[in-house]
Amino acid sequence: MSQNPCARIACTLALFRGVSERRVGTATRAARLVSLRSGDALVRRGGPLPGLCVLAAGSLKLSVSARARDERVLGLVAAGESFGEAAALRAVPAPFDAIAVSDAEVLAIPVDAVRLLLRRDTAFARNLLDRLAAEILRLLEGIEAGMLQRAPQRLASYLCTLAGADGAGERRVSLPVSKTVVAGMLGVKKETLSRLLRDLSDRRLIAVSRREITILDRARLEGAR
Amino acid sequence: MKAAMHLVKGVLDKLPLLEGVSADAVRELATQSAVVRSARGEVIVRRGERVPGVYAIAFGSVKTRLPRPPGSEVVLGLLGAGTTFGKTAVMLGAPSQLDVVALGDTMLVAIRASCVLAMIERNLRFARNLALALAERNQALLAELETGKLPSAQRLAAYLESIAEPAAEPGRFAARLAVSKTLVAARLGIKKETLSRLLREFASDGLIEVSGRTIAIRDVDALKRIAASAPGASAPA
């Protein structure tokens, strides 16, 4: 087993599943760990991405802002997940802001090492393709949600996503991040989010207690307008 | 049969996705491919349906759209000869997120999904080409997500800049609309009249010169400034 702490972390990640320890060791030889405090930016849009990034610990949000004060959260990254694959492969500047929403540790693997591994390792290529494809699907869903659905529908479908697949009955979910971040993710103002949550609880579709939300009537929530 | 095989191989040989991939591998993909012909307006792939494979456009063009009631579709992309679609759905083994519709008489080659997946396992060059293609798509969709909410003048400026190519004279650029203005308008999510008005405004400001579908770009820097401009400064002064 490699002594390199970066390699030890990388070996546990989905992106390196099926890749030999030796190759993971080589790929992460020049990798570095970046420690972030909550609120720190790993990178801002247009800045140099430190490579293909994997969140070793903590949580992080990715966002774009087409205009000042119009932030749009692309997604939240949880520990063990990678991000920035597409930009790293294409060697372009960061297409998003990456901001820690809790204390976090990011493993950054330099682009050259990623490309070299992609030339040599089938399992890595396959994992990377899966990640890129999943990301495309997520972006398409985001575009569709932004273009076509209205804010109440976006909130309702977000809550249903949090609740998971199994349907009927009461279900309690808790918002994984602050309401401000959730509002950004849904592309609405924080006040709008609060109003929408109030509307839904007035209609007895949900009950809200801070970040804890109980879904009272999933069927009607799914059809909420 | 032999003629069809020849045709398929000819199309695959020219595909950027297969650049640098060994002749043997291309031949193998060709044996697992079929020619598909679509007439104008025909839906080649429907949202929610399984995609039989990766499609390569031999000639003609297609649009990809998020399906909505007629008249309010959202066109996400316009693809021409030499490009491919269906890669994401094949990778994920998932149904298509998009409708793909032929814009004119179009000939395609469909490479069977199982063969594409098997080739990823065996041919690293193919896997790498596919990864780069998906990364490019990622970047384009991210840009779409970002510009989706911009005022229409900024969207048009960004679009023109993205399709502009260097013209014969050094320092000059030209953009050629590959499709009708109605479609470009749908692509940008604006009304056709708005597109026409914006093109007129850009022209009278000396930014562009429109002649049919060809747009000579006179001031690419000004266009870039509009594309990146702050709210309130969206309309060219």
HADDOCK unambig.tbl for C-alpha pairs under 7 A between the chains (distance, minus, plus):
assign (segid A and resid 64 and name CA) (segid B and resid 146 and name CA) 6.67 0.50 0.50
assign (segid A and resid 66 and name CA) (segid B and resid 146 and name CA) 5.51 0.50 0.50
assign (segid A and resid 66 and name CA) (segid B and resid 147 and name CA) 6.46 0.50 0.50
assign (segid A and resid 66 and name CA) (segid B and resid 150 and name CA) 6.98 0.50 0.50
assign (segid A and resid 67 and name CA) (segid B and resid 230 and name CA) 6.48 0.50 0.50
assign (segid A and resid 86 and name CA) (segid B and resid 135 and name CA) 4.24 0.50 0.50
assign (segid A and resid 86 and name CA) (segid B and resid 138 and name CA) 6.37 0.50 0.50
assign (segid A and resid 86 and name CA) (segid B and resid 139 and name CA) 6.84 0.50 0.50
assign (segid A and resid 89 and name CA) (segid B and resid 132 and name CA) 6.77 0.50 0.50
assign (segid A and resid 89 and name CA) (segid B and resid 135 and name CA) 6.85 0.50 0.50
assign (segid A and resid 90 and name CA) (segid B and resid 135 and name CA) 6.93 0.50 0.50
assign (segid A and resid 118 and name CA) (segid B and resid 128 and name CA) 6.54 0.50 0.50
assign (segid A and resid 119 and name CA) (segid B and resid 124 and name CA) 6.24 0.50 0.50
assign (segid A and resid 119 and name CA) (segid B and resid 128 and name CA) 6.90 0.50 0.50
assign (segid A and resid 122 and name CA) (segid B and resid 121 and name CA) 5.99 0.50 0.50
assign (segid A and resid 122 and name CA) (segid B and resid 124 and name CA) 6.36 0.50 0.50
assign (segid A and resid 125 and name CA) (segid B and resid 127 and name CA) 6.24 0.50 0.50
assign (segid A and resid 125 and name CA) (segid B and resid 128 and name CA) 6.93 0.50 0.50
assign (segid A and resid 129 and name CA) (segid B and resid 131 and name CA) 5.54 0.50 0.50
assign (segid A and resid 130 and name CA) (segid B and resid 91 and name CA) 6.51 0.50 0.50
assign (segid A and resid 130 and name CA) (segid B and resid 92 and name CA) 6.82 0.50 0.50
assign (segid A and resid 132 and name CA) (segid B and resid 134 and name CA) 6.10 0.50 0.50
assign (segid A and resid 132 and name CA) (segid B and resid 135 and name CA) 6.44 0.50 0.50
assign (segid A and resid 133 and name CA) (segid B and resid 88 and name CA) 5.01 0.50 0.50
assign (segid A and resid 133 and name CA) (segid B and resid 91 and name CA) 6.56 0.50 0.50
assign (segid A and resid 133 and name CA) (segid B and resid 92 and name CA) 6.71 0.50 0.50
assign (segid A and resid 133 and name CA) (segid B and resid 134 and name CA) 6.69 0.50 0.50
assign (segid A and resid 136 and name CA) (segid B and resid 138 and name CA) 5.56 0.50 0.50
assign (segid A and resid 139 and name CA) (segid B and resid 141 and name CA) 6.33 0.50 0.50
assign (segid A and resid 139 and name CA) (segid B and resid 142 and name CA) 6.71 0.50 0.50
assign (segid A and resid 143 and name CA) (segid B and resid 145 and name CA) 5.46 0.50 0.50
